[in-house]
Amino acid sequence: MDFIFMTPRSFQLPVLIALIASPLFLFAQETSANEDERIEQLVRSEASEWYTPKNTVSVGFRTLTSGTNVRFGNLGSIAFSSSVVASTKPIKRVYDNGFVDVDAARAAELDANGIQTTTPGGRYQTYTTTPVYTYDTAGNVISTEYVKTVATDSLSYTPGLTRVWGYSTPEQALEMPGYIAMSSYSAVSDGESRTHKEGLNSGVELQLSHALRKLGKKSELSVIGGIGLNGINNKTSGTVKSTLLTYTDYYSLHGQPAPTTSVDIPYSAPSFPTNATETTVPISAVADLPTVPVPTVGAASVNGNWQVKGAYFMVRVGPSIRTQISEHFALSASLGLAGAYVGTSYTAVESMAVPIIGTKISDPISSSETTKFLGGYFADLNMEWTATDSMGLYTGFTAQKFGSYTQTLGDRTAHVDLGSSMGIRGGMNIKF
């Protein structure tokens, strides 16, 4: 096909111009692509440096340098271990140095209708029948004779007296001649106390942070809310001095000598020596001379172990400021209000030695439970390391302050002070 308006010369000119201009187009295209890539990298870099997700969940631990401070007060109170209720009727009594039990006619003293057949104040016998055989020369029994022999020679039941009793030391018969002194002991606190501060205290925590607004290019303001759980285990032991209370009942021997006794081998009636003759010395079934407790200040040495154990659940809320110091590291600081829901058990084990016989007696009250809510505040300073856009680690310092409360156990007290404490915290951040 002929192009009448074109000649070889005219065709060569555009081709020459295109060949000359093509390097310029290529350079311009390359420059434009490089600029686009540079701008894209800059945008990515800016986004990586400045973008922070709105929410962060932190899961970790918290270890405080000190736990609760507890002042155990009014220590050394031990109640009477036996009944000291006055009674005009015979009742079973167990003292710290003896016992007096209720007596009644024995089965051998009663007829078929349950009527006593023995003479009060006298004696009675029980018998055994033994067969005696006569044999012939061949060894055959040719006759039997039954021989009746005394099995026991016993003291009869006498109303108003008892044959069932025992005591521990000779001093009980010497305290008031003609009587046996039966005593119960207790201790009343002289107000002594022990104070103990708990050592390292560890727990767990969970926190949610929500970013509110930017504070310049690298900082932001957030609000945080968190919960935590820490244990409480504060205990101490020792010996305290208390007032010794001695309650003594006196039982008449009715003119009979006191039976022999000792701490190693206490006297216990009814008594039957090997010859089956009763040697019991009866005493009054009811105390003839009951007394009121006699106090002796500082005479009781009470050994004790005291413990407050439990946990507190902490809730905290407040503002936080976070500053990005590099692509992967940031600093944050928080300050706010906190509350602690505390539940504790107060346990006491106290005992003292009974005078002379040395037997240990313990207080029957063992533990009490209580719950309290305490207000306070907290402060944190943390270093954060970001591994990815959504995950990282944190570590830092924490401080808190809470109030105190008093828990009781019988007459004892325990002033539990969560007080001021500092420590470290750490864990994982999850951002979204």
TADADA-V41914 format. One record per backbone hydrogen bond with DSSP energy under -0.5 kcal/mol. NH is the residue of the N-H (numbers start at 0). CO is the residue of the C=O. If there is no record, write none. Layout:
# TADADA-V41914
NH&CO  NH&CO
This chain:
# TADADA-V41914
3&1  5&2  10&6  11&7  12&8  13&9  14&10  15&11  16&12  17&13  18&14  19&15  20&16  21&17  22&18  23&20  24&20  25&21  26&22  27&23  28&24  29&25  30&26  31&27  32&28  33&29  34&30  35&31  36&32  37&33  38&34  39&35  40&36  41&37  42&38  43&39  44&40  45&41  46&42  47&43  48&44  49&45  50&46  55&208  56&429  57&55  57&206  58&427  59&204  60&425  61&202  62&423  63&200  64&421  66&197  66&198  68&416  69&67  69&195  70&414  71&69  71&193  72&70  72&412  74&191  77&75  77&186  80&184  92&99  94&92  94&97  95&182  96&182  97&94  98&165  99&92  100&163  108&105  109&106  110&114  113&110  116&108  117&108  119&117  121&118  123&153  125&151  127&148  129&127  129&146  131&144  133&142  135&139  138&135  141&133  142&133  144&131  146&129  146&144  147&145  148&127  148&146  150&125  151&125  152&275  153&123  153&151  155&121  160&157  161&282  164&162  164&268  165&98  166&266  167&96  171&168  172&169  173&169  174&170  178&175  179&250  180&171  180&178  181&179  181&248  182&180  183&246  185&244  186&77  187&242  189&240  193&71  195&69  197&67  200&63  202&61  203&228  204&59  205&226  206&57  207&224  208&55  209&222  210&53  211&220  212&220  214&218  219&321  220&212  221&319  222&209  223&317  224&207  225&315  226&205  227&313  228&203  229&311  230&201  231&309  233&307  234&232  235&305  237&303  239&301  241&299  242&187  243&295  244&185  245&243  245&293  246&183  246&244  247&245  248&181  249&288  250&179  250&248  252&177  255&252  261&264  266&166  268&164  272&276  275&272  277&152  277&275  278&270  279&270  281&279  282&161  283&251  284&159  287&249  288&249  290&247  293&245  294&292  295&243  298&295  299&241  300&298  301&239  301&299  302&300  302&350  303&237  304&348  305&235  306&346  307&233  308&344  309&231  310&342  311&229  312&340  313&227  313&311  314&338  315&225  316&336  317&223  318&334  319&221  320&332  321&219  322&330  323&217  324&322  324&328  325&328  329&383  330&322  331&381  332&320  333&379  334&318  335&377  336&316  337&375  338&314  339&373  340&312  341&339  341&371  342&310  343&369  344&308  345&367  346&306  346&344  347&365  348&304  350&302  351&360  352&300  353&358  356&354  357&353  360&351  362&349  367&345  369&343  371&341  373&339  375&337  376&400  377&335  378&398  379&333  380&396  381&331  382&394  383&329  384&392  385&327  386&384  386&390  387&390  391&428  392&384  393&426  394&382  395&424  396&380  397&422  398&378  399&420  400&376  401&418  402&374  404&415  406&413  408&411  411&408  412&72  413&406  414&70  415&404  415&413  416&68  416&414  417&402  417&415  418&402  420&399  422&397  423&62  424&395  425&60  426&393  427&58  428&391  429&56  430&389  431&54
